[in-house]
Amino acid sequence: MQQYNYIIAGAGASGLSLAWKMLHSQLSEKKILIIDQSLTPTNDKTWCFWDAADPPFADLIYRKWTEAEVSIFGNRSIEPLSDYTYYCLRSGDFRNHILNSLKDHPSFDLLETPIQNFSFNGQNPILHTDKTSFNADFIFQSCFNPWDKAEDHPRHPLLQHFLGWEVTTSKPVFNNNVFTLMDFDQTFGEGIAFIYLLPWSKTSALIEYTIFSDTLLEKKQYEEKVSLYLSNRFNLKPVDYNIERKEFGKIPMEDRPYKPWYKPRILNLGTVGGVTKPSTGYTFKRIQKQTDAIISSLLSKGTLQPQPPSKKRFKAYDLWLLQIIDQHPKDALRIFNHLFKNNSLDEVFRFLAEESSIFDDLKIMSSVPYLPFLRAIPKTFDRLREL
Ligand SMILES: Cc1cc2nc3c(=O)[nH]c(=O)nc-3n(C[C@H](O)[C@H](O)[C@H](O)COP(=O)(O)OP(=O)(O)OC[C@H]3O[C@@H](n4cnc5c(N)ncnc54)[C@H](O)[C@@H]3O)c2cc1C
């Protein structure tokens, strides 16, 4: 059986972020295997995040914006961001760059094959493919969901699900200085729905119809909404644009307890590591925090001491909001309305990035209707006790 110091199982956002950081640290002297069912870079995901300092993977940033639009209950507002910049990078560029840097490095082996499962022999974790097995000191896995017990199932199995079109248009219609964070669709009743729009140029943009709910739509239903938006907002008929690419995604917005280990010495990474912010679906920046912590723990202690991705108070806010979105979506819409009306976008971003102080949190809390929260809090007690 081939032996490694570390195996990175899954070469997506989290696996490759970790590999990149190993490559640029003293850990690059270790023997490391990266394994994924596909190592072909494709631009199938657009990863966005906001940052107040230098962004991670700055050389790979595809676009950035310092003005954002929000539209709710007929009020459309465009606001400059002063503390944060909103960044976007494309999964294909990211994978291409990192895999190219790793492939000629003597410490890293890349293997393209499906992983069957993992086991633990009492001393080392083992990764199994259908042909062979590999063992390591630690495995970092972003492939398999670690929750198997019924009591770990989410109480609010919400998803952020979306389908978007990347279009090029025959006339200049987009304001490429401003991205649309949320343009809410009040006609949608079974959750929260909105358009998210990233303008690449005046004639090109990614437009996504996004929903927070527990039930996926048929693909054509999201597409009808995107088409309707292009028509109503920009007066674009299908002959006026080409659909260059489609992007579909579903991201968990879950209230499961944090589960760091898949099996002994096999750490859960990225989305299956519970890193996704439950109330927003944003994951990319939190993956950077998780992988930074792994590197510093391995370097300083030679072992791993995983930390939950959120402080308890932020986890509690998330649970309350999930409860409201799931059970009372109309109340959730009113909360979003007050949130954006009564706070600057910088304040909202600081809160959602969990960089706010307790006083900032109190200001945000007092700016939104409190009754839905009074109803939600007792219903989240069981989950809160598990924190
Ligand atoms: C379309 C889309 C857009 C998103 N946009 C954003 C965004 O703008 N901002 C943000 O913060 N978050 C975003 N997210 C959420 C999150 O950042 C991404 O899902 C991110 O890719 C999660 O990283 P990950 O490493 O956990 O999983 P992935 O990137 O999905 O990586 C998992 C890897 O494991 C491999 N794998 C799985 N099973 C096996 C197996 N059995 N054998 C071998 N390999 C296997 C897969 O091929 C994949 O490469 C988005 C998600 C999607 C789906």
The ligand as an ORCA input file, in Angstrom:
! r2SCAN-3c Opt
* xyz 0 1
  C     -22.486     26.702     -8.789
  C     -21.989     27.103     -7.422
  C     -21.631     28.424     -7.181
  C     -21.177     28.799     -5.913
  N     -20.869     30.101     -5.686
  C     -20.387     30.461     -4.480
  C     -20.009     31.813     -4.246
  O     -20.184     32.694     -5.104
  N     -19.473     32.127     -3.061
  C     -19.277     31.185     -2.071
  O     -18.754     31.524     -1.001
  N     -19.674     29.918     -2.250
  C     -20.212     29.532     -3.428
  N     -20.585     28.228     -3.629
  C     -20.498     27.285     -2.491
  C     -19.098     26.670     -2.313
  O     -18.114     27.687     -2.260
  C     -18.746     25.717     -3.456
  O     -19.679     24.668     -3.512
  C     -17.351     25.127     -3.287
  O     -17.039     24.477     -4.490
  C     -17.273     24.144     -2.122
  O     -15.983     23.609     -2.061
  P     -15.710     22.121     -1.629
  O     -14.263     21.897     -1.737
  O     -16.374     21.840     -0.337
  O     -16.490     21.226     -2.691
  P     -16.154     21.085     -4.257
  O     -15.540     22.323     -4.785
  O     -17.425     20.602     -4.872
  O     -15.073     19.930     -4.276
  C     -15.351     18.586     -4.001
  C     -14.501     17.748     -4.944
  O     -14.640     16.377     -4.571
  C     -14.704     15.600     -5.744
  N     -15.392     14.352     -5.425
  C     -16.631     14.190     -4.900
  N     -16.895     12.880     -4.728
  C     -15.812     12.211     -5.165
  C     -15.482     10.837     -5.229
  N     -16.320      9.864     -4.818
  N     -14.278     10.486     -5.743
  C     -13.388     11.427     -6.157
  N     -13.647     12.758     -6.120
  C     -14.843     13.131     -5.614
  C     -15.464     16.470     -6.750
  O     -15.167     16.077     -8.074
  C     -14.953     17.868     -6.402
  O     -13.864     18.249     -7.210
  C     -21.065     27.830     -4.872
  C     -21.469     26.521     -5.126
  C     -21.936     26.157     -6.377
  C     -22.400     24.732     -6.585
*
